[in-house]
Amino acid sequence: MNKPRVLFVGGTRRGFELLRRLVDRQEEVVSAFILQEDEHEPIKLCKQIKQLCEKQGISSNLCRRIEDDQINEILKLNPDVVFVCGWRTIIPKKLYNNIPLGCLAAHDSLLPKYRGFAPTAWAIINGEENVGVSLFRIDDQGIDAGKIFGQKPIKVNKDESTQDI
């Protein structure tokens, strides 16, 4: 069987590591949508991710969201699966409903708790003993509400911040 054609959507340190591992495994990454961080953010990895794409000959877009007019161009690339990691905006339904193996996303919480934005910060604010990450399929059930494939809990020490975790 041929390797699946992958569309990468992401940013942050974890997104960079995911793309790097896809490249190291010689997966067929057909394109990348790279998160353009806000000016105030102290850590920016979009340039490193873009450089990795350029080095590997992967077409890329630096943006904050996937616009409706870009979806037809994405679908022409025939991706079999979309991996989403370190992304902040909703993936359009027209995209995730037209990907054969679906859109798989990493979310920084032990879903179904803390769906949406800043889940680790909210878990710490609320005094949770554990935070974590979930791998799930994006679908029509709601934000961060699709089928969960796996989770990894991470114990929170009282003096840790989101950066530490």
CORTA-V292111 format. One record per residue. N is the residue number from 1. RES is the residue in one letter. D_CENTER is the distance of its C-alpha to the mean C-alpha in Angstrom with 2 decimals. Layout:
[[N	RES	D_CENTER] [N	RES	D_CENTER]]
This chain:
[[1	M	25.71] [2	N	23.65] [3	K	20.16] [4	P	17.56] [5	R	16.42] [6	V	12.69] [7	L	10.70] [8	F	7.77] [9	V	5.62] [10	G	4.44] [11	G	6.97] [12	T	8.86] [13	R	10.65] [14	R	8.24] [15	G	6.11] [16	F	9.74] [17	E	10.93] [18	L	8.77] [19	L	10.02] [20	R	13.34] [21	R	13.75] [22	L	13.17] [23	V	15.79] [24	D	18.00] [25	R	18.11] [26	Q	19.11] [27	E	16.67] [28	E	17.22] [29	V	14.36] [30	V	15.82] [31	S	13.87] [32	A	10.97] [33	F	9.87] [34	I	9.59] [35	L	9.35] [36	Q	13.04] [37	E	13.72] [38	D	16.74] [39	E	20.07] [40	H	20.74] [41	E	17.86] [42	P	19.53] [43	I	16.77] [44	K	15.35] [45	L	13.54] [46	C	13.10] [47	K	16.52] [48	Q	15.91] [49	I	12.90] [50	K	15.20] [51	Q	18.08] [52	L	16.49] [53	C	15.87] [54	E	19.46] [55	K	20.90] [56	Q	19.54] [57	G	20.52] [58	I	17.11] [59	S	17.27] [60	S	14.81] [61	N	14.53] [62	L	14.08] [63	C	13.48] [64	R	12.35] [65	R	11.97] [66	I	12.60] [67	E	16.30] [68	D	18.40] [69	D	20.49] [70	Q	17.73] [71	I	16.95] [72	N	20.26] [73	E	19.70] [74	I	16.38] [75	L	18.28] [76	K	21.12] [77	L	19.05] [78	N	19.07] [79	P	15.66] [80	D	16.05] [81	V	12.48] [82	V	9.04] [83	F	6.14] [84	V	2.69] [85	C	1.61] [86	G	4.20] [87	W	4.76] [88	R	8.17] [89	T	9.93] [90	I	10.76] [91	I	10.04] [92	P	13.72] [93	K	15.68] [94	K	17.42] [95	L	14.39] [96	Y	13.14] [97	N	16.85] [98	N	17.75] [99	I	15.57] [100	P	17.89] [101	L	15.71] [102	G	13.19] [103	C	9.52] [104	L	8.05] [105	A	5.28] [106	A	5.59] [107	H	7.56] [108	D	10.06] [109	S	13.11] [110	L	15.42] [111	L	15.01] [112	P	17.01] [113	K	17.91] [114	Y	16.17] [115	R	14.06] [116	G	12.90] [117	F	12.76] [118	A	13.85] [119	P	14.14] [120	T	15.25] [121	A	17.76] [122	W	19.15] [123	A	19.57] [124	I	21.48] [125	I	23.49] [126	N	24.45] [127	G	25.62] [128	E	23.48] [129	E	24.48] [130	N	21.13] [131	V	17.51] [132	G	14.79] [133	V	11.50] [134	S	11.13] [135	L	9.72] [136	F	10.58] [137	R	11.26] [138	I	10.80] [139	D	14.47] [140	D	17.36] [141	Q	18.04] [142	G	16.48] [143	I	13.52] [144	D	11.52] [145	A	14.66] [146	G	14.27] [147	K	15.65] [148	I	14.57] [149	F	14.75] [150	G	14.83] [151	Q	14.87] [152	K	15.91] [153	P	18.05] [154	I	18.75] [155	K	22.18] [156	V	22.57] [157	N	25.68] [158	K	27.53] [159	D	27.28] [160	E	23.53] [161	S	21.22] [162	T	17.46] [163	Q	17.69] [164	D	19.67] [165	I	17.37]]
